[in-house]
Each structure stands twice: as C-alpha cells, then as structure tokens.
C-alpha cells in the first residue's frame, strides 16, 4: 500500500480528517477487510 494512502487512512481512523472521513469510509473499510 502506498505510504500516502496508508497515512491518509490512519488520519481518518484517528479522526484527524473528519472532512474526508465520509468520503473514505467505504475505502478504509475495504482496506481493513483486505488487511485482516
């Protein structure tokens, strides 16, 4: 996974990017499911 995407996901999960959280919600869920 590219570092930029990984950092973005971490920010969203940490609640630091609330403006983008809705946008990336489905994306982060997919990434989490693939990581498991």
Residue pairs with C-beta under 8 A, 6 or more apart in sequence:
1 31
5 31
8 17
8 20
8 24
9 24
9 27
9 28
9 31
11 17
11 20
12 20
12 21
12 24
12 25
12 28
13 28
15 21
17 24
